[in-house]
Amino acid sequence: MHPIEHLRYVARAQGADPASLVEETAHALGSLRMDPSGIVVACRRIVQRHPFTGALWWLCANVSTSSEPFDAVWELAEQIRADRTGSELAAALPDDATVATIGDPSVIGDGLIRRGDIRVLALDVQHSATSFVRRLERYDVDYEPVDAGAAGTVARTADAVLIEALACDSHRVIAPMGSSTLAAAAAAWGTPVWLVAGTGRRLPSGMIDAMVAKIDELTAVSNIGTTDPLGVRAAATMDAWDLDVEVIPTSMISDVVGPHGHVPMGPPAIKPECPMAWELLKHSPM
């Protein structure tokens, strides 16, 4: 496949887990070695098409700011493949625990399938958990699909609530829709809320600002036809609750699980994993 066609394929991809998108993007960017001048534009277009996939921002920021981008891209792809977050989650969960999840969390799934004694209460928002529960079933993990309307009861029953970060900084988390309801219910019942943040999800605040602005642009009627900080022109708007993602404050989180273990929520736990690449926020014609 031609490198440009490969990049277009990645840009159009929908429904893939972040790790798979990073690996596909790494292969596509690596094939641009004969045209190094195009790598920043390619990175910019990728994050414009996948504005809420933190791991792609991490990859593109590290590549576009590297002095040796075509060496860096393969090293970064290997870091994603070697992500230990799932193993760390499996090790941190107490024996015979009941945990609550929401949506289709890929990194959380990696951890849960490593354990044979965990019960999973999988909250479903608009059928978003379908593939997740199928995965649990394939690995004989004890699970029960639960309608998201029962978030309060689930949070009271669980030993821990697990929320997967699509991206985060020291104050905000971009998470699957419904995460704030589950986290708030957990806080009301005193249930710990663990943020599971795999490799590439901890970003500089400027990137989270761009994601929040994109959410605001998609849901603000007054912004129809304007250009957002990612350079994408709004064609239409929607209600905030119709999006797949939402922003939740880190004040709702008690603990963070990442590639380096399970630690209390705090600045060291969510230190950015990449530099702030302002060039990714410039407008690039699609």
C-alpha positions, -999 to +999 in steps of 0.1 A: +000+000+000+013+035-009+022+055+023-004+082+016-031+056+011-020+039+043-023+072+062-058+078+047-068+043+058-057+051+094-074+085+094-107+069+083-105+040+108-133+038+133-138+016+163-102+003+166-086+003+200-060+030+206-030+006+207-039-008+173-043+027+159-009+037+172+007+007+156-010+012+122-001+049+123+036+041+132+038+018+102+023+045+080+045+073+093+076+050+090+070+045+054+073+083+048+111+081+052+115+091+015+094+123+022+105+135+056+090+170+050+055+155+051+057+139+085+044+169+105+015+174+082+007+137+083+008+138+121-015+168+122-040+152+099-041+120+121-049+139+153-075+160+135-093+128+125-089+111+159-092+141+182-099+122+214-074+093+211-046+104+235-022+077+224-022+091+189-014+126+202+014+110+222+028+093+192+025+123+169+039+147+194+070+126+201+076+119+164+070+155+151+094+169+178+121+143+174+154+150+157+152+114+143+115+109+137+119+077+117+138+060+144+115+073+171+083+061+155+094+024+158+106+029+193+072+044+202+053+015+186+073-009+207+065+010+238+028+006+231+032-031+224+052-034+257+027-014+278+026-030+313-006-012+324-028-043+321-003-064+341-001-037+368-039-036+370-041-073+374-015-073+401-031-044+420-067-058+422-075-076+455-084-112+455-120-121+445-128-084+439-159-071+421-151-042+398-173-019+377-164-007+342-181+013+315-180+010+278-153-009+259-121-003+279-092-020+260-064-016+286-087-025+315-097-056+295-060-066+292-058-066+330-090-083+338-084-113+314-052-120+334-072-128+365-095-157+371-111-145+403-125-111+394-162-104+389-169-076+364-201-054+364-199-040+328-221-009+324-234-004+289-241+029+273-258+026+239-244-009+233-208+004+237-199-026+260-209-053+235-174-061+223-159-058+258-183-084+273-176-107+244-139-105+251-145-113+288-166-142+278-139-156+255-114-156+284-140-170+309-140-139+330-170-137+354-191-107+342-225-093+342-237-067+317-256-039+335-276-010+321-259+023+327-291+035+346-280+013+375-247+031+380-255+040+416-263+004+426-232-009+407-209+017+424-222+007+458-217-030+451-183-029+436-150-029+455-135-005+429-147+014+399-123+013+369-124+041+344-101+041+313-084+073+303-085+082+266-063+111+276-056+131+308-036+159+324-034+170+360-069+184+361-090+166+335-097+132+320-111+125+286-131+094+293-160+073+278-194+088+281-210+079+314-178+078+333-186+109+354-219+094+365-202+062+376-174+081+393-198+104+411-219+075+423-187+058+436-177+089+455-211+090+471-208+055+484-171+057+493-160+033+466-125+039+452-123+051+416-092+039+397-081+057+366-064+032+342-041+053+320-020+032+296+011+043+278+005+075+259-025+087+277-008+114+299-006+146+278+004+182+282-025+205+292-024+222+258-035+190+241-063+184+266-074+221+260-077+213+223-098+182+230-121+201+254-124+229+228-133+202+202-161+189+224-174+224+230-172+231+192-192+200+184-219+208+209-222+246+206-249+258+181-232+292+178-200+276+164-215+260+132-192+267+103-163+279+125-128+263+127-118+247+159-082+246+174-075+214+155-084+231+122-115+210+116-145+230+103-178+223+120-205+209+096-231+203+123-236+202+160-250+177+185-261+174+221-232+168+245-248+136+257-247+122+221-209+122+221-189+091+229-166+109+253-168+134+281-145+154+304-143+145+340-122+163+367-093+144+383-108+153+417-132+123+411-103+099+409-087+083+440-060+062+423-041+058+390-029+026+374-003+029+347+027+012+333+046+020+364+021+006+389-008+016+411-004+050+429-026+076+445-039+103+422-015+132+421+008+152+398+035+125+397+010+099+386-001+119+355+031+136+344+030+142+306+047+115+285+054+138+256+064+174+248+038+200+239+039+199+200+021+232+191+025+224+154-002+197+158-027+224+165-022+244+133-047+241+105-039+216+078-062+214+048-078+179+047 
